[in-house]
């Protein structure tokens, strides 16, 4: 049986790729990526020539068959996400679960590295011995219920991911359920040129995150 590597890639700055990750990418037989276009830019930057194929929530069945065949032949396969650690708020967890169930002899190896979750917590200035990670809020169904339940959660801090398209609505729901004066920490575009680390109340966040401040990916920490 082969080896499946869960390999973390930069969340912005390409220099954050670890030496071990680069070495692994240069030696594996195939790379499966959430978005091949994004991953190919990283591979081109480091002159990595391994073939790249798509693996996301819509291609699981097909990709799983391909990956299974490679692993049964003793090949080495790397799974990467667009940015950060695969399996964290990412469909890679589904692949790992399927491999463990159907091909239990396959060696699964984490190659750790960048993560927006830990990067944001490290600079938030909040006690993080205990925290709850909620990933991305539901896009449509169950969204109101999600934020109501979040407000009742006793564990703090609570951490969310959010996209620029839903950030305003998410902040409005946070104010609705937590109040106008509840403290937040928001990390935007981590490790990128326009990185922003912001703290304030829910009401202040709604006023601040407009225009250019609404661009990029967000990590929201509810204090």
MOLINFEN-V222006 format. One record per residue. N is the residue number from 1. RES is the residue in three letters. SS is DSSP state (helix for helix, strand for strand, loop for the rest). Layout:
n | res | ss
N | RES | SS
N | RES | SS
This chain:
n | res | ss
1 | UNK | loop
2 | UNK | loop
3 | UNK | strand
4 | UNK | strand
5 | UNK | strand
6 | UNK | strand
7 | UNK | strand
8 | UNK | loop
9 | UNK | strand
10 | UNK | loop
11 | UNK | loop
12 | UNK | loop
13 | UNK | loop
14 | UNK | helix
15 | UNK | helix
16 | UNK | helix
17 | UNK | loop
18 | UNK | loop
19 | UNK | helix
20 | UNK | helix
21 | UNK | helix
22 | UNK | helix
23 | UNK | helix
24 | UNK | helix
25 | UNK | helix
26 | UNK | helix
27 | UNK | helix
28 | UNK | loop
29 | UNK | loop
30 | UNK | strand
31 | UNK | strand
32 | UNK | strand
33 | UNK | strand
34 | UNK | loop
35 | UNK | loop
36 | UNK | helix
37 | UNK | helix
38 | UNK | helix
39 | UNK | helix
40 | UNK | helix
41 | UNK | helix
42 | UNK | helix
43 | UNK | helix
44 | UNK | helix
45 | UNK | helix
46 | UNK | loop
47 | UNK | loop
48 | UNK | loop
49 | UNK | loop
50 | UNK | loop
51 | UNK | strand
52 | UNK | strand
53 | UNK | strand
54 | UNK | strand
55 | UNK | loop
56 | UNK | loop
57 | UNK | loop
58 | UNK | loop
59 | UNK | loop
60 | UNK | helix
61 | UNK | helix
62 | UNK | helix
63 | UNK | helix
64 | UNK | helix
65 | UNK | helix
66 | UNK | helix
67 | UNK | helix
68 | UNK | helix
69 | UNK | helix
70 | UNK | helix
71 | UNK | helix
72 | UNK | helix
73 | UNK | loop
74 | UNK | loop
75 | UNK | loop
76 | UNK | strand
77 | UNK | strand
78 | UNK | strand
79 | UNK | strand
80 | UNK | strand
81 | UNK | loop
82 | UNK | loop
83 | UNK | loop
84 | UNK | strand
85 | UNK | loop
86 | UNK | loop
87 | UNK | loop
88 | UNK | loop
89 | UNK | loop
90 | UNK | loop
91 | UNK | loop
92 | UNK | helix
93 | UNK | helix
94 | UNK | helix
95 | UNK | helix
96 | UNK | helix
97 | UNK | helix
98 | UNK | helix
99 | UNK | helix
100 | UNK | helix
101 | UNK | helix
102 | UNK | helix
103 | UNK | loop
104 | UNK | loop
105 | UNK | loop
106 | UNK | loop
107 | UNK | strand
108 | UNK | strand
109 | UNK | strand
110 | UNK | strand
111 | UNK | strand
112 | UNK | loop
113 | UNK | loop
114 | UNK | loop
115 | UNK | loop
116 | UNK | helix
117 | UNK | helix
118 | UNK | helix
119 | UNK | helix
120 | UNK | helix
121 | UNK | helix
122 | UNK | helix
123 | UNK | helix
124 | UNK | helix
125 | UNK | loop
126 | UNK | loop
127 | UNK | loop
128 | UNK | loop
129 | UNK | loop
130 | UNK | loop
131 | UNK | loop
132 | UNK | strand
133 | UNK | strand
134 | UNK | strand
135 | UNK | strand
136 | UNK | strand
137 | UNK | loop
138 | UNK | loop
139 | UNK | loop
140 | UNK | loop
141 | UNK | loop
142 | UNK | loop
143 | UNK | helix
144 | UNK | helix
145 | UNK | helix
146 | UNK | helix
147 | UNK | helix
148 | UNK | helix
149 | UNK | helix
150 | UNK | helix
151 | UNK | helix
152 | UNK | helix
153 | UNK | loop
154 | UNK | loop
155 | UNK | loop
156 | UNK | loop
157 | UNK | loop
158 | UNK | strand
159 | UNK | strand
160 | UNK | strand
161 | UNK | strand
162 | UNK | strand
163 | UNK | loop
164 | UNK | loop
165 | UNK | loop
166 | UNK | loop
167 | UNK | helix
168 | UNK | helix
169 | UNK | helix
170 | UNK | helix
171 | UNK | helix
172 | UNK | helix
173 | UNK | helix
174 | UNK | helix
175 | UNK | helix
176 | UNK | helix
177 | UNK | helix
178 | UNK | helix
179 | UNK | loop
180 | UNK | loop
181 | UNK | loop
182 | UNK | loop
183 | UNK | strand
184 | UNK | strand
185 | UNK | strand
186 | UNK | strand
187 | UNK | strand
188 | UNK | strand
189 | UNK | loop
190 | UNK | loop
191 | UNK | loop
192 | UNK | loop
193 | UNK | loop
194 | UNK | loop
195 | UNK | loop
196 | UNK | strand
197 | UNK | strand
198 | UNK | strand
199 | UNK | strand
200 | UNK | strand
201 | UNK | strand
202 | UNK | helix
203 | UNK | helix
204 | UNK | helix
205 | UNK | helix
206 | UNK | helix
207 | UNK | helix
208 | UNK | helix
209 | UNK | loop
210 | UNK | loop
211 | UNK | helix
212 | UNK | helix
213 | UNK | helix
214 | UNK | helix
215 | UNK | loop
216 | UNK | loop
217 | UNK | loop
218 | UNK | strand
219 | UNK | strand
220 | UNK | strand
221 | UNK | strand
222 | UNK | strand
223 | UNK | loop
